[in-house]
């Protein structure tokens, strides 16, 4: 009887291990995502948003049982808006120079998290470490991310401070409004599962 129980258990464990996907691939759904920022200023806080973004998240289960995760997020800089046409033109033409630098890119090199809970219905707190390239200049950042695993994808949420001065940007102060460093970036990205 022990042999039968052992055999059944071994078959179940083998089936369970093979049923777990060794690779997970996601594409960011721009329509279901939000990315914005708050820039403190003397008279008020400037609120901006980036409606045009794209990207991928790839998770690969390594032989040692650990997950390797990479993420690539691209924002179309010229599409960012603050609700003020003159300020937006200044942001595009003088601050970000979007004709020369059309994209803002985050490339995650490493993700720290308890990835053993990487399954639907679970929430995972992670830290993504990588390079954020703005105005053609990459800078290393660490971003805290709350991850909600869903059956057909993931929700990635977080907030982090970002110094615009470290990118050598033209001071975005506008008229009598003087802005301060850093700005606060907030995001809620929906990434849907895609075949590879």
N, C-alpha and C positions, 0 to 999 in steps of 0.2 A: 504494500500500500504506500509506503514511504517513497518508493521509486516513482509511482504514478503521480503523487503529489508534487515531488520534485520536478518531474518532467513537465507537468502542467504549469508549474510556476516558471520554469525556465522558458517554456514556449511563450507565456504571457509577457515576461520581461523582454524577451527578444522581439515580440510583436510590438510592444509599447515603444521600445527604443527605435525600431524601424519606422513607427508611425509618426514620430516626431520629425518635423522637417529640419533638414540640415542647413537650409538657407531660407531666409525670409527677405522679400524685396517689397519696398513701398515707394509710391510716388506721391508727392505733396499735391493735394487737391486745393488749388487756389481759391475756388468758390467757397469751400468750407473752412478756409483759414483766415486768420487775422494777424497782422503784424503792424505795430505802431510804435510811437515814441512820444515822450513828453520832454520838452526842452524848457527849463526854468528861465524866466526873463523878469526884468524889472517891473513891468506893469501886469503881466499875466504869464501863464504857462502856455507855450505853443504846443498844440497837439497835432501830430502828423500820422499818416498811415501809408502803407505800401500795398496797394491793391494787386499789383502784378508780381507774382513770385512763383517759383517752381523749385523742384529739387527731388532728391531721392534719399532713402534710408535703407541700408543693406545690413542684414545681420547674418553672420555665417557661424555655424557651430563647428568649432575646431575639434581635432582628435582628442584633446585633453578634456573635453566636455565644457570648455569655456566658450562664450560667445564673443565674436569680434564684430563690432558695429562701426560703420562709417556713415557719415551724413554729408550731404552736399546741398546747400540752399542758396538760390540765386534770386536777388531782388532787382527788378528793373528800376534803376535810379530815377530816370526821367518821369516815371509814372507816380512817384511819391507826391503826396499833396498835404497841405496844412489848412485848406479852407480859405486861403487868401491868395488871389492870383498874382499880385505883385511880389509877395513873399516867396511864392512857389517859383516864379521866374528867377528871382535872386538866388534861390537854393539851387536850381538847375544850372544856371549860367555862371554864377560866381563862386558858389560854395562847393558844389559837387562836380561842376564842369562835366555834365553828363554826355556831352558830345565826345569828349576824350575818354571818359570813364563811365561807360553805360551800365555797368553792373556792380552791385555790392554782393560779395560772395562769402559764405561761411563754409569752411571745410573742416569737419570734425576728424581729428586724428585718433582720438581715444575717448572712450566712454566708460566712466566708472559707475557701477551699479550692481545690485544683487540680481543678476540676470537669470538666476534659477527660477524666478517667478515670471518669466517671459511667456505668459499664456493668457488667453481671453479672460476678461473680468478682473484681472489684477492691476494694481497701481504700483508703479516703481518710481522711486526717486533716483535720479541720475545726475551726473555732472559730465557735460561734454566739453572736451578740451580741443582746441584747434585754432585755426587762423581765420580772422575776419578781415577781408580785404575791402577797403574803402578808398576811393580816389587813387586806385592803383597801388596802395600801400598795405601790405599784410601786417597784422599785429596779432600776437597770441592772446587768446582770451579763454576764460572758463565760464561756462554757462550752466546754471542749475536748471534742471528740466524735470517736471512732473510728467510721467508717462502713464497713460491709461491704455491698456491693451484691449482691443475689441476684436470681434470675430473676423471682421473684414479690414482691419487696419489699426492704427494707433492715433491717439491724440497727444500732442507734445505741447506743454505749457510752461511758461517761465517769464521771469523778469530779470534784467541785469543792467547795471550802470555802464555807460560807454562814454569815454572821453573823446570828444571830437577833436580836441587839440593834438592828440597823439598821431592823428593822420595828417597833420599839417594843413588842415582846411582853413580857408579864408574865414575870418570871424563872421558868423551868420547874424550878428546884430543888425537890426533893420530900423532905420529912422531913429526915433527916440527910444526904441526898445533895445536894451542891452541884454544879451543872453549869457547864461552861466554854464560852466562845465561841472559835472558831466550831464548828459541827457540820460533818460531812463527808457530802455527798450522793453516792450512787452509783446509776447506772441502766444498764439494758440493755433497750432498747425495741425491740420488733419491729413494724415498720410494713409492712402489706401493700398491694399495689397495688390501687387501686379505680378504676372508670371515673368520668369527670367528667360 
